[in-house]
Every structure is written in C-alpha cells, then in structure tokens.
Amino acid sequence: MASINDLAILSNIESLNSILISQNLSKAERLRFLVNTVEQQRKSLEGIDLIKGIKKLSDNTFIDAKN
C-alpha cells in the first residue's frame, strides 16, 4: 500500500514527466531526472507526518489529529 508521501511523489513526477516530454528529452534523460527527483523528495518528506502537520485553523475546521 502506498503512503501519502508516495502518492504525493508519484503525482509530482507524473506532472514533471509530462513537462520533460514537452521539452523533447529522451526517455533515458527523463528517467535519470525523475529518479533524482524521487530521491530528493523522499529525503525531504522523510519523517514528516502530514496529518499532524495540518493545523486546526478554527473551531469550524473538521480535521482533528490525535496524538
């Protein structure tokens, strides 16, 4: 099962891949670039709990993270 971070990264690289295709990069160049991007994003997102990172903005906000 994919984590939230995995799904975010997948979405990012899908969008990035379409941009790279429009710039006529070869498949090998795109792969190299996307692999590097995935590694960078994994390092950035490692250890971040996205649910705890969402702050309750007001009493009308329905997201309540349990510790």
Protein Blocks (a to p, Z undefined) as FASTA:
>chain_A
ZZfklmmmmmmmmmmmmmmmmnopafklmmmmmmmmmmmmmmmmgopafklmpccfbfkb
cbdcdZZ
